[in-house]
Amino acid sequence: MSKYEQELKWLALVLGIASTVALVNNWHPWPLFLGLPFCLLWVYFGWLRTEPQLKYINIVFTALYLYGIAKYLWWE
């Protein structure tokens, strides 16, 4: 895999925590902008290779984040 995979795993962890904190504190739209790269990292690297369905779950969440960001940018 990538020589930067471990660093990207830490980045994904930070993005996931930041997205959750933003969601809990109602800092809209930050959960969308922080959650999207989190999902994209999971989709790209397919971490937890013993559970491939997680990749597809993150593809679904990626689509939902993109919808939310588009809605925020164009309809608000």
mmCIF file of the N, C-alpha and C atoms, coordinates in Angstrom:
data_MODEL
# 
_entry.id   MODEL 
# 
loop_
_atom_site.group_PDB 
_atom_site.id 
_atom_site.type_symbol 
_atom_site.label_atom_id 
_atom_site.label_alt_id 
_atom_site.label_comp_id 
_atom_site.label_asym_id 
_atom_site.label_entity_id 
_atom_site.label_seq_id 
_atom_site.pdbx_PDB_ins_code 
_atom_site.Cartn_x 
_atom_site.Cartn_y 
_atom_site.Cartn_z 
_atom_site.occupancy 
_atom_site.B_iso_or_equiv 
_atom_site.pdbx_formal_charge 
_atom_site.auth_seq_id 
_atom_site.auth_comp_id 
_atom_site.auth_asym_id 
_atom_site.auth_atom_id 
_atom_site.pdbx_PDB_model_num 
ATOM 1   N N  . MET A 1 1  ? 0.858   -1.193 0.000  1.00 0.00 ? 1  MET A N  1 
ATOM 2   C CA . MET A 1 1  ? 0.000   0.000  0.000  1.00 0.00 ? 1  MET A CA 1 
ATOM 3   C C  . MET A 1 1  ? 0.891   1.239  0.000  1.00 0.00 ? 1  MET A C  1 
ATOM 4   N N  . SER A 1 2  ? 0.341   2.336  0.304  1.00 0.00 ? 2  SER A N  1 
ATOM 5   C CA . SER A 1 2  ? 1.051   3.610  0.297  1.00 0.00 ? 2  SER A CA 1 
ATOM 6   C C  . SER A 1 2  ? 2.039   3.707  1.459  1.00 0.00 ? 2  SER A C  1 
ATOM 7   N N  . LYS A 1 3  ? 3.148   4.381  1.206  1.00 0.00 ? 3  LYS A N  1 
ATOM 8   C CA . LYS A 1 3  ? 4.100   4.574  2.304  1.00 0.00 ? 3  LYS A CA 1 
ATOM 9   C C  . LYS A 1 3  ? 3.569   5.572  3.336  1.00 0.00 ? 3  LYS A C  1 
ATOM 10  N N  . TYR A 1 4  ? 2.521   6.279  2.985  1.00 0.00 ? 4  TYR A N  1 
ATOM 11  C CA . TYR A 1 4  ? 1.907   7.248  3.899  1.00 0.00 ? 4  TYR A CA 1 
ATOM 12  C C  . TYR A 1 4  ? 0.617   6.713  4.514  1.00 0.00 ? 4  TYR A C  1 
ATOM 13  N N  . GLU A 1 5  ? 0.368   5.414  4.378  1.00 0.00 ? 5  GLU A N  1 
ATOM 14  C CA . GLU A 1 5  ? -0.911  4.864  4.847  1.00 0.00 ? 5  GLU A CA 1 
ATOM 15  C C  . GLU A 1 5  ? -1.127  5.079  6.342  1.00 0.00 ? 5  GLU A C  1 
ATOM 16  N N  . GLN A 1 6  ? -0.108  4.879  7.150  1.00 0.00 ? 6  GLN A N  1 
ATOM 17  C CA . GLN A 1 6  ? -0.276  5.062  8.598  1.00 0.00 ? 6  GLN A CA 1 
ATOM 18  C C  . GLN A 1 6  ? -0.626  6.509  8.928  1.00 0.00 ? 6  GLN A C  1 
ATOM 19  N N  . GLU A 1 7  ? 0.027   7.459  8.267  1.00 0.00 ? 7  GLU A N  1 
ATOM 20  C CA . GLU A 1 7  ? -0.284  8.875  8.497  1.00 0.00 ? 7  GLU A CA 1 
ATOM 21  C C  . GLU A 1 7  ? -1.721  9.191  8.067  1.00 0.00 ? 7  GLU A C  1 
ATOM 22  N N  . LEU A 1 8  ? -2.155  8.579  6.967  1.00 0.00 ? 8  LEU A N  1 
ATOM 23  C CA . LEU A 1 8  ? -3.515  8.815  6.497  1.00 0.00 ? 8  LEU A CA 1 
ATOM 24  C C  . LEU A 1 8  ? -4.545  8.184  7.431  1.00 0.00 ? 8  LEU A C  1 
ATOM 25  N N  . LYS A 1 9  ? -4.190  7.085  8.071  1.00 0.00 ? 9  LYS A N  1 
ATOM 26  C CA . LYS A 1 9  ? -5.093  6.504  9.073  1.00 0.00 ? 9  LYS A CA 1 
ATOM 27  C C  . LYS A 1 9  ? -5.265  7.461  10.245 1.00 0.00 ? 9  LYS A C  1 
ATOM 28  N N  . TRP A 1 10 ? -4.171  8.087  10.672 1.00 0.00 ? 10 TRP A N  1 
ATOM 29  C CA . TRP A 1 10 ? -4.271  9.073  11.756 1.00 0.00 ? 10 TRP A CA 1 
ATOM 30  C C  . TRP A 1 10 ? -5.094  10.280 11.308 1.00 0.00 ? 10 TRP A C  1 
ATOM 31  N N  . LEU A 1 11 ? -4.905  10.699 10.063 1.00 0.00 ? 11 LEU A N  1 
ATOM 32  C CA . LEU A 1 11 ? -5.697  11.814 9.528  1.00 0.00 ? 11 LEU A CA 1 
ATOM 33  C C  . LEU A 1 11 ? -7.180  11.452 9.507  1.00 0.00 ? 11 LEU A C  1 
ATOM 34  N N  . ALA A 1 12 ? -7.501  10.231 9.092  1.00 0.00 ? 12 ALA A N  1 
ATOM 35  C CA . ALA A 1 12 ? -8.896  9.789  9.079  1.00 0.00 ? 12 ALA A CA 1 
ATOM 36  C C  . ALA A 1 12 ? -9.477  9.805  10.490 1.00 0.00 ? 12 ALA A C  1 
ATOM 37  N N  . LEU A 1 13 ? -8.696  9.372  11.460 1.00 0.00 ? 13 LEU A N  1 
ATOM 38  C CA . LEU A 1 13 ? -9.156  9.401  12.850 1.00 0.00 ? 13 LEU A CA 1 
ATOM 39  C C  . LEU A 1 13 ? -9.451  10.828 13.295 1.00 0.00 ? 13 LEU A C  1 
ATOM 40  N N  . VAL A 1 14 ? -8.541  11.749 13.004 1.00 0.00 ? 14 VAL A N  1 
ATOM 41  C CA . VAL A 1 14 ? -8.733  13.156 13.377 1.00 0.00 ? 14 VAL A CA 1 
ATOM 42  C C  . VAL A 1 14 ? -9.966  13.728 12.674 1.00 0.00 ? 14 VAL A C  1 
ATOM 43  N N  . LEU A 1 15 ? -10.129 13.427 11.390 1.00 0.00 ? 15 LEU A N  1 
ATOM 44  C CA . LEU A 1 15 ? -11.302 13.918 10.646 1.00 0.00 ? 15 LEU A CA 1 
ATOM 45  C C  . LEU A 1 15 ? -12.596 13.355 11.235 1.00 0.00 ? 15 LEU A C  1 
ATOM 46  N N  . GLY A 1 16 ? -12.596 12.084 11.591 1.00 0.00 ? 16 GLY A N  1 
ATOM 47  C CA . GLY A 1 16 ? -13.784 11.472 12.178 1.00 0.00 ? 16 GLY A CA 1 
ATOM 48  C C  . GLY A 1 16 ? -14.146 12.096 13.513 1.00 0.00 ? 16 GLY A C  1 
ATOM 49  N N  . ILE A 1 17 ? -13.151 12.320 14.345 1.00 0.00 ? 17 ILE A N  1 
ATOM 50  C CA . ILE A 1 17 ? -13.406 12.959 15.644 1.00 0.00 ? 17 ILE A CA 1 
ATOM 51  C C  . ILE A 1 17 ? -13.877 14.394 15.454 1.00 0.00 ? 17 ILE A C  1 
ATOM 52  N N  . ALA A 1 18 ? -13.212 15.129 14.574 1.00 0.00 ? 18 ALA A N  1 
ATOM 53  C CA . ALA A 1 18 ? -13.594 16.526 14.326 1.00 0.00 ? 18 ALA A CA 1 
ATOM 54  C C  . ALA A 1 18 ? -15.012 16.622 13.770 1.00 0.00 ? 18 ALA A C  1 
ATOM 55  N N  . SER A 1 19 ? -15.361 15.709 12.878 1.00 0.00 ? 19 SER A N  1 
ATOM 56  C CA . SER A 1 19 ? -16.709 15.695 12.315 1.00 0.00 ? 19 SER A CA 1 
ATOM 57  C C  . SER A 1 19 ? -17.750 15.427 13.393 1.00 0.00 ? 19 SER A C  1 
ATOM 58  N N  . THR A 1 20 ? -17.448 14.501 14.288 1.00 0.00 ? 20 THR A N  1 
ATOM 59  C CA . THR A 1 20 ? -18.370 14.185 15.377 1.00 0.00 ? 20 THR A CA 1 
ATOM 60  C C  . THR A 1 20 ? -18.522 15.361 16.344 1.00 0.00 ? 20 THR A C  1 
ATOM 61  N N  . VAL A 1 21 ? -17.417 16.000 16.677 1.00 0.00 ? 21 VAL A N  1 
ATOM 62  C CA . VAL A 1 21 ? -17.479 17.176 17.557 1.00 0.00 ? 21 VAL A CA 1 
ATOM 63  C C  . VAL A 1 21 ? -18.298 18.279 16.895 1.00 0.00 ? 21 VAL A C  1 
ATOM 64  N N  . ALA A 1 22 ? -18.090 18.501 15.615 1.00 0.00 ? 22 ALA A N  1 
ATOM 65  C CA . ALA A 1 22 ? -18.854 19.522 14.890 1.00 0.00 ? 22 ALA A CA 1 
ATOM 66  C C  . ALA A 1 22 ? -20.342 19.180 14.865 1.00 0.00 ? 22 ALA A C  1 
ATOM 67  N N  . LEU A 1 23 ? -20.656 17.913 14.704 1.00 0.00 ? 23 LEU A N  1 
ATOM 68  C CA . LEU A 1 23 ? -22.056 17.495 14.684 1.00 0.00 ? 23 LEU A CA 1 
ATOM 69  C C  . LEU A 1 23 ? -22.705 17.698 16.049 1.00 0.00 ? 23 LEU A C  1 
ATOM 70  N N  . VAL A 1 24 ? -22.029 17.273 17.096 1.00 0.00 ? 24 VAL A N  1 
ATOM 71  C CA . VAL A 1 24 ? -22.571 17.399 18.454 1.00 0.00 ? 24 VAL A CA 1 
ATOM 72  C C  . VAL A 1 24 ? -22.779 18.866 18.829 1.00 0.00 ? 24 VAL A C  1 
ATOM 73  N N  . ASN A 1 25 ? -21.886 19.734 18.364 1.00 0.00 ? 25 ASN A N  1 
ATOM 74  C CA . ASN A 1 25 ? -21.993 21.159 18.689 1.00 0.00 ? 25 ASN A CA 1 
ATOM 75  C C  . ASN A 1 25 ? -22.811 21.951 17.683 1.00 0.00 ? 25 ASN A C  1 
ATOM 76  N N  . ASN A 1 26 ? -23.405 21.252 16.727 1.00 0.00 ? 26 ASN A N  1 
ATOM 77  C CA . ASN A 1 26 ? -24.269 21.880 15.719 1.00 0.00 ? 26 ASN A CA 1 
ATOM 78  C C  . ASN A 1 26 ? -23.538 22.970 14.937 1.00 0.00 ? 26 ASN A C  1 
ATOM 79  N N  . TRP A 1 27 ? -22.314 22.656 14.520 1.00 0.00 ? 27 TRP A N  1 
ATOM 80  C CA . TRP A 1 27 ? -21.514 23.597 13.732 1.00 0.00 ? 27 TRP A CA 1 
ATOM 81  C C  . TRP A 1 27 ? -21.711 23.353 12.245 1.00 0.00 ? 27 TRP A C  1 
ATOM 82  N N  . HIS A 1 28 ? -22.948 23.456 11.806 1.00 0.00 ? 28 HIS A N  1 
ATOM 83  C CA . HIS A 1 28 ? -23.275 23.224 10.406 1.00 0.00 ? 28 HIS A CA 1 
ATOM 84  C C  . HIS A 1 28 ? -22.559 24.233 9.536  1.00 0.00 ? 28 HIS A C  1 
ATOM 85  N N  . PRO A 1 29 ? -21.970 23.900 8.432  1.00 0.00 ? 29 PRO A N  1 
ATOM 86  C CA . PRO A 1 29 ? -21.903 22.643 7.681  1.00 0.00 ? 29 PRO A CA 1 
ATOM 87  C C  . PRO A 1 29 ? -20.619 21.844 7.917  1.00 0.00 ? 29 PRO A C  1 
ATOM 88  N N  . TRP A 1 30 ? -19.870 22.129 8.979  1.00 0.00 ? 30 TRP A N  1 
ATOM 89  C CA . TRP A 1 30 ? -18.577 21.474 9.175  1.00 0.00 ? 30 TRP A CA 1 
ATOM 90  C C  . TRP A 1 30 ? -18.616 19.957 9.230  1.00 0.00 ? 30 TRP A C  1 
ATOM 91  N N  . PRO A 1 31 ? -19.656 19.327 9.793  1.00 0.00 ? 31 PRO A N  1 
ATOM 92  C CA . PRO A 1 31 ? -19.665 17.857 9.746  1.00 0.00 ? 31 PRO A CA 1 
ATOM 93  C C  . PRO A 1 31 ? -19.616 17.314 8.317  1.00 0.00 ? 31 PRO A C  1 
ATOM 94  N N  . LEU A 1 32 ? -20.253 18.024 7.396  1.00 0.00 ? 32 LEU A N  1 
ATOM 95  C CA . LEU A 1 32 ? -20.229 17.597 5.983  1.00 0.00 ? 32 LEU A CA 1 
ATOM 96  C C  . LEU A 1 32 ? -18.824 17.710 5.400  1.00 0.00 ? 32 LEU A C  1 
ATOM 97  N N  . PHE A 1 33 ? -18.194 18.834 5.629  1.00 0.00 ? 33 PHE A N  1 
ATOM 98  C CA . PHE A 1 33 ? -16.879 19.076 5.034  1.00 0.00 ? 33 PHE A CA 1 
ATOM 99  C C  . PHE A 1 33 ? -15.775 18.237 5.684  1.00 0.00 ? 33 PHE A C  1 
ATOM 100 N N  . LEU A 1 34 ? -15.957 17.856 6.933  1.00 0.00 ? 34 LEU A N  1 
ATOM 101 C CA . LEU A 1 34 ? -14.964 17.010 7.606  1.00 0.00 ? 34 LEU A CA 1 
ATOM 102 C C  . LEU A 1 34 ? -15.237 15.530 7.384  1.00 0.00 ? 34 LEU A C  1 
ATOM 103 N N  . GLY A 1 35 ? -16.491 15.168 7.247  1.00 0.00 ? 35 GLY A N  1 
ATOM 104 C CA . GLY A 1 35 ? -16.851 13.762 7.062  1.00 0.00 ? 35 GLY A CA 1 
ATOM 105 C C  . GLY A 1 35 ? -16.549 13.241 5.668  1.00 0.00 ? 35 GLY A C  1 
ATOM 106 N N  . LEU A 1 36 ? -16.640 14.097 4.661  1.00 0.00 ? 36 LEU A N  1 
ATOM 107 C CA . LEU A 1 36 ? -16.399 13.652 3.278  1.00 0.00 ? 36 LEU A CA 1 
ATOM 108 C C  . LEU A 1 36 ? -14.984 13.108 3.088  1.00 0.00 ? 36 LEU A C  1 
ATOM 109 N N  . PRO A 1 37 ? -13.929 13.834 3.459  1.00 0.00 ? 37 PRO A N  1 
ATOM 110 C CA . PRO A 1 37 ? -12.590 13.254 3.260  1.00 0.00 ? 37 PRO A CA 1 
ATOM 111 C C  . PRO A 1 37 ? -12.366 12.008 4.114  1.00 0.00 ? 37 PRO A C  1 
ATOM 112 N N  . PHE A 1 38 ? -12.998 11.930 5.277  1.00 0.00 ? 38 PHE A N  1 
ATOM 113 C CA . PHE A 1 38 ? -12.927 10.729 6.106  1.00 0.00 ? 38 PHE A CA 1 
ATOM 114 C C  . PHE A 1 38 ? -13.429 9.522  5.311  1.00 0.00 ? 38 PHE A C  1 
ATOM 115 N N  . CYS A 1 39 ? -14.603 9.666  4.704  1.00 0.00 ? 39 CYS A N  1 
ATOM 116 C CA . CYS A 1 39 ? -15.172 8.569  3.913  1.00 0.00 ? 39 CYS A CA 1 
ATOM 117 C C  . CYS A 1 39 ? -14.326 8.257  2.690  1.00 0.00 ? 39 CYS A C  1 
ATOM 118 N N  . LEU A 1 40 ? -13.822 9.283  2.025  1.00 0.00 ? 40 LEU A N  1 
ATOM 119 C CA . LEU A 1 40 ? -13.009 9.051  0.833  1.00 0.00 ? 40 LEU A CA 1 
ATOM 120 C C  . LEU A 1 40 ? -11.733 8.280  1.161  1.00 0.00 ? 40 LEU A C  1 
ATOM 121 N N  . LEU A 1 41 ? -11.124 8.573  2.292  1.00 0.00 ? 41 LEU A N  1 
ATOM 122 C CA . LEU A 1 41 ? -9.944  7.810  2.705  1.00 0.00 ? 41 LEU A CA 1 
ATOM 123 C C  . LEU A 1 41 ? -10.289 6.340  2.928  1.00 0.00 ? 41 LEU A C  1 
ATOM 124 N N  . TRP A 1 42 ? -11.412 6.085  3.567  1.00 0.00 ? 42 TRP A N  1 
ATOM 125 C CA . TRP A 1 42 ? -11.827 4.707  3.805  1.00 0.00 ? 42 TRP A CA 1 
ATOM 126 C C  . TRP A 1 42 ? -12.138 3.988  2.498  1.00 0.00 ? 42 TRP A C  1 
ATOM 127 N N  . VAL A 1 43 ? -12.786 4.680  1.573  1.00 0.00 ? 43 VAL A N  1 
ATOM 128 C CA . VAL A 1 43 ? -13.104 4.068  0.276  1.00 0.00 ? 43 VAL A CA 1 
ATOM 129 C C  . VAL A 1 43 ? -11.824 3.745  -0.472 1.00 0.00 ? 43 VAL A C  1 
ATOM 130 N N  . TYR A 1 44 ? -10.904 4.690  -0.515 1.00 0.00 ? 44 TYR A N  1 
ATOM 131 C CA . TYR A 1 44 ? -9.670  4.511  -1.288 1.00 0.00 ? 44 TYR A CA 1 
ATOM 132 C C  . TYR A 1 44 ? -8.805  3.379  -0.749 1.00 0.00 ? 44 TYR A C  1 
ATOM 133 N N  . PHE A 1 45 ? -8.605  3.359  0.551  1.00 0.00 ? 45 PHE A N  1 
ATOM 134 C CA . PHE A 1 45 ? -7.698  2.369  1.130  1.00 0.00 ? 45 PHE A CA 1 
ATOM 135 C C  . PHE A 1 45 ? -8.382  1.053  1.476  1.00 0.00 ? 45 PHE A C  1 
ATOM 136 N N  . GLY A 1 46 ? -9.705  1.057  1.611  1.00 0.00 ? 46 GLY A N  1 
ATOM 137 C CA . GLY A 1 46 ? -10.407 -0.175 1.947  1.00 0.00 ? 46 GLY A CA 1 
ATOM 138 C C  . GLY A 1 46 ? -9.884  -0.813 3.224  1.00 0.00 ? 46 GLY A C  1 
ATOM 139 N N  . TRP A 1 47 ? -9.667  0.005  4.253  1.00 0.00 ? 47 TRP A N  1 
ATOM 140 C CA . TRP A 1 47 ? -9.172  -0.516 5.525  1.00 0.00 ? 47 TRP A CA 1 
ATOM 141 C C  . TRP A 1 47 ? -10.148 -1.550 6.061  1.00 0.00 ? 47 TRP A C  1 
ATOM 142 N N  . LEU A 1 48 ? -9.693  -2.377 6.929  1.00 0.00 ? 48 LEU A N  1 
ATOM 143 C CA . LEU A 1 48 ? -10.436 -3.530 7.436  1.00 0.00 ? 48 LEU A CA 1 
ATOM 144 C C  . LEU A 1 48 ? -10.802 -4.446 6.268  1.00 0.00 ? 48 LEU A C  1 
ATOM 145 N N  . ARG A 1 49 ? -9.782  -4.915 5.570  1.00 0.00 ? 49 ARG A N  1 
ATOM 146 C CA . ARG A 1 49 ? -9.972  -5.725 4.363  1.00 0.00 ? 49 ARG A CA 1 
ATOM 147 C C  . ARG A 1 49 ? -10.772 -6.999 4.616  1.00 0.00 ? 49 ARG A C  1 
ATOM 148 N N  . THR A 1 50 ? -10.887 -7.420 5.867  1.00 0.00 ? 50 THR A N  1 
ATOM 149 C CA . THR A 1 50 ? -11.689 -8.600 6.170  1.00 0.00 ? 50 THR A CA 1 
ATOM 150 C C  . THR A 1 50 ? -13.181 -8.287 6.163  1.00 0.00 ? 50 THR A C  1 
ATOM 151 N N  . GLU A 1 51 ? -13.531 -6.991 6.091  1.00 0.00 ? 51 GLU A N  1 
ATOM 152 C CA . GLU A 1 51 ? -14.938 -6.588 6.050  1.00 0.00 ? 51 GLU A CA 1 
ATOM 153 C C  . GLU A 1 51 ? -15.149 -5.629 4.875  1.00 0.00 ? 51 GLU A C  1 
ATOM 154 N N  . PRO A 1 52 ? -15.181 -6.167 3.650  1.00 0.00 ? 52 PRO A N  1 
ATOM 155 C CA . PRO A 1 52 ? -15.257 -5.309 2.466  1.00 0.00 ? 52 PRO A CA 1 
ATOM 156 C C  . PRO A 1 52 ? -16.546 -4.497 2.367  1.00 0.00 ? 52 PRO A C  1 
ATOM 157 N N  . GLN A 1 53 ? -17.598 -4.905 3.074  1.00 0.00 ? 53 GLN A N  1 
ATOM 158 C CA . GLN A 1 53 ? -18.840 -4.140 3.002  1.00 0.00 ? 53 GLN A CA 1 
ATOM 159 C C  . GLN A 1 53 ? -18.661 -2.727 3.551  1.00 0.00 ? 53 GLN A C  1 
ATOM 160 N N  . LEU A 1 54 ? -17.651 -2.529 4.417  1.00 0.00 ? 54 LEU A N  1 
ATOM 161 C CA . LEU A 1 54 ? -17.403 -1.183 4.938  1.00 0.00 ? 54 LEU A CA 1 
ATOM 162 C C  . LEU A 1 54 ? -17.043 -0.214 3.822  1.00 0.00 ? 54 LEU A C  1 
ATOM 163 N N  . LYS A 1 55 ? -16.367 -0.696 2.779  1.00 0.00 ? 55 LYS A N  1 
ATOM 164 C CA . LYS A 1 55 ? -16.045 0.164  1.643  1.00 0.00 ? 55 LYS A CA 1 
ATOM 165 C C  . LYS A 1 55 ? -17.331 0.661  0.988  1.00 0.00 ? 55 LYS A C  1 
ATOM 166 N N  . TYR A 1 56 ? -18.284 -0.235 0.811  1.00 0.00 ? 56 TYR A N  1 
ATOM 167 C CA . TYR A 1 56 ? -19.533 0.149  0.150  1.00 0.00 ? 56 TYR A CA 1 
ATOM 168 C C  . TYR A 1 56 ? -20.399 1.031  1.038  1.00 0.00 ? 56 TYR A C  1 
ATOM 169 N N  . ILE A 1 57 ? -20.340 0.805  2.325  1.00 0.00 ? 57 ILE A N  1 
ATOM 170 C CA . ILE A 1 57 ? -21.054 1.695  3.250  1.00 0.00 ? 57 ILE A CA 1 
ATOM 171 C C  . ILE A 1 57 ? -20.479 3.103  3.141  1.00 0.00 ? 57 ILE A C  1 
ATOM 172 N N  . ASN A 1 58 ? -19.159 3.218  3.050  1.00 0.00 ? 58 ASN A N  1 
ATOM 173 C CA . ASN A 1 58 ? -18.529 4.532  2.937  1.00 0.00 ? 58 ASN A CA 1 
ATOM 174 C C  . ASN A 1 58 ? -18.794 5.166  1.581  1.00 0.00 ? 58 ASN A C  1 
ATOM 175 N N  . ILE A 1 59 ? -18.990 4.378  0.539  1.00 0.00 ? 59 ILE A N  1 
ATOM 176 C CA . ILE A 1 59 ? -19.392 4.938  -0.757 1.00 0.00 ? 59 ILE A CA 1 
ATOM 177 C C  . ILE A 1 59 ? -20.775 5.572  -0.635 1.00 0.00 ? 59 ILE A C  1 
ATOM 178 N N  . VAL A 1 60 ? -21.681 4.897  0.059  1.00 0.00 ? 60 VAL A N  1 
ATOM 179 C CA . VAL A 1 60 ? -23.021 5.458  0.280  1.00 0.00 ? 60 VAL A CA 1 
ATOM 180 C C  . VAL A 1 60 ? -22.928 6.755  1.085  1.00 0.00 ? 60 VAL A C  1 
ATOM 181 N N  . PHE A 1 61 ? -22.134 6.749  2.156  1.00 0.00 ? 61 PHE A N  1 
ATOM 182 C CA . PHE A 1 61 ? -21.973 7.963  2.953  1.00 0.00 ? 61 PHE A CA 1 
ATOM 183 C C  . PHE A 1 61 ? -21.307 9.081  2.150  1.00 0.00 ? 61 PHE A C  1 
ATOM 184 N N  . THR A 1 62 ? -20.374 8.741  1.278  1.00 0.00 ? 62 THR A N  1 
ATOM 185 C CA . THR A 1 62 ? -19.749 9.745  0.408  1.00 0.00 ? 62 THR A CA 1 
ATOM 186 C C  . THR A 1 62 ? -20.805 10.425 -0.451 1.00 0.00 ? 62 THR A C  1 
ATOM 187 N N  . ALA A 1 63 ? -21.687 9.632  -1.034 1.00 0.00 ? 63 ALA A N  1 
ATOM 188 C CA . ALA A 1 63 ? -22.760 10.197 -1.856 1.00 0.00 ? 63 ALA A CA 1 
ATOM 189 C C  . ALA A 1 63 ? -23.666 11.104 -1.014 1.00 0.00 ? 63 ALA A C  1 
ATOM 190 N N  . LEU A 1 64 ? -23.978 10.682 0.205  1.00 0.00 ? 64 LEU A N  1 
ATOM 191 C CA . LEU A 1 64 ? -24.819 11.515 1.064  1.00 0.00 ? 64 LEU A CA 1 
ATOM 192 C C  . LEU A 1 64 ? -24.122 12.809 1.465  1.00 0.00 ? 64 LEU A C  1 
ATOM 193 N N  . TYR A 1 65 ? -22.821 12.738 1.754  1.00 0.00 ? 65 TYR A N  1 
ATOM 194 C CA . TYR A 1 65 ? -22.071 13.955 2.072  1.00 0.00 ? 65 TYR A CA 1 
ATOM 195 C C  . TYR A 1 65 ? -22.040 14.894 0.868  1.00 0.00 ? 65 TYR A C  1 
ATOM 196 N N  . LEU A 1 66 ? -21.817 14.355 -0.318 1.00 0.00 ? 66 LEU A N  1 
ATOM 197 C CA . LEU A 1 66 ? -21.801 15.198 -1.520 1.00 0.00 ? 66 LEU A CA 1 
ATOM 198 C C  . LEU A 1 66 ? -23.158 15.857 -1.740 1.00 0.00 ? 66 LEU A C  1 
ATOM 199 N N  . TYR A 1 67 ? -24.233 15.120 -1.527 1.00 0.00 ? 67 TYR A N  1 
ATOM 200 C CA . TYR A 1 67 ? -25.570 15.694 -1.623 1.00 0.00 ? 67 TYR A CA 1 
ATOM 201 C C  . TYR A 1 67 ? -25.749 16.823 -0.612 1.00 0.00 ? 67 TYR A C  1 
ATOM 202 N N  . GLY A 1 68 ? -25.336 16.588 0.635  1.00 0.00 ? 68 GLY A N  1 
ATOM 203 C CA . GLY A 1 68 ? -25.467 17.610 1.676  1.00 0.00 ? 68 GLY A CA 1 
ATOM 204 C C  . GLY A 1 68 ? -24.656 18.856 1.377  1.00 0.00 ? 68 GLY A C  1 
ATOM 205 N N  . ILE A 1 69 ? -23.442 18.674 0.872  1.00 0.00 ? 69 ILE A N  1 
ATOM 206 C CA . ILE A 1 69 ? -22.599 19.821 0.522  1.00 0.00 ? 69 ILE A CA 1 
ATOM 207 C C  . ILE A 1 69 ? -23.202 20.588 -0.643 1.00 0.00 ? 69 ILE A C  1 
ATOM 208 N N  . ALA A 1 70 ? -23.677 19.871 -1.660 1.00 0.00 ? 70 ALA A N  1 
ATOM 209 C CA . ALA A 1 70 ? -24.316 20.537 -2.811 1.00 0.00 ? 70 ALA A CA 1 
ATOM 210 C C  . ALA A 1 70 ? -25.553 21.307 -2.361 1.00 0.00 ? 70 ALA A C  1 
ATOM 211 N N  . LYS A 1 71 ? -26.341 20.702 -1.513 1.00 0.00 ? 71 LYS A N  1 
ATOM 212 C CA . LYS A 1 71 ? -27.535 21.367 -0.993 1.00 0.00 ? 71 LYS A CA 1 
ATOM 213 C C  . LYS A 1 71 ? -27.151 22.630 -0.236 1.00 0.00 ? 71 LYS A C  1 
ATOM 214 N N  . TYR A 1 72 ? -26.134 22.533 0.590  1.00 0.00 ? 72 TYR A N  1 
ATOM 215 C CA . TYR A 1 72 ? -25.689 23.693 1.358  1.00 0.00 ? 72 TYR A CA 1 
ATOM 216 C C  . TYR A 1 72 ? -25.181 24.816 0.440  1.00 0.00 ? 72 TYR A C  1 
ATOM 217 N N  . LEU A 1 73 ? -24.377 24.462 -0.566 1.00 0.00 ? 73 LEU A N  1 
ATOM 218 C CA . LEU A 1 73 ? -23.777 25.473 -1.435 1.00 0.00 ? 73 LEU A CA 1 
ATOM 219 C C  . LEU A 1 73 ? -24.768 26.110 -2.388 1.00 0.00 ? 73 LEU A C  1 
ATOM 220 N N  . TRP A 1 74 ? -25.764 25.357 -2.863 1.00 0.00 ? 74 TRP A N  1 
ATOM 221 C CA . TRP A 1 74 ? -26.643 25.887 -3.896 1.00 0.00 ? 74 TRP A CA 1 
ATOM 222 C C  . TRP A 1 74 ? -28.019 26.274 -3.411 1.00 0.00 ? 74 TRP A C  1 
ATOM 223 N N  . TRP A 1 75 ? -28.477 25.735 -2.300 1.00 0.00 ? 75 TRP A N  1 
ATOM 224 C CA . TRP A 1 75 ? -29.847 25.999 -1.899 1.00 0.00 ? 75 TRP A CA 1 
ATOM 225 C C  . TRP A 1 75 ? -29.965 26.731 -0.578 1.00 0.00 ? 75 TRP A C  1 
ATOM 226 N N  . GLU A 1 76 ? -28.865 27.123 0.016  1.00 0.00 ? 76 GLU A N  1 
ATOM 227 C CA . GLU A 1 76 ? -28.979 27.869 1.281  1.00 0.00 ? 76 GLU A CA 1 
ATOM 228 C C  . GLU A 1 76 ? -28.411 29.240 1.147  1.00 0.00 ? 76 GLU A C  1 
# 
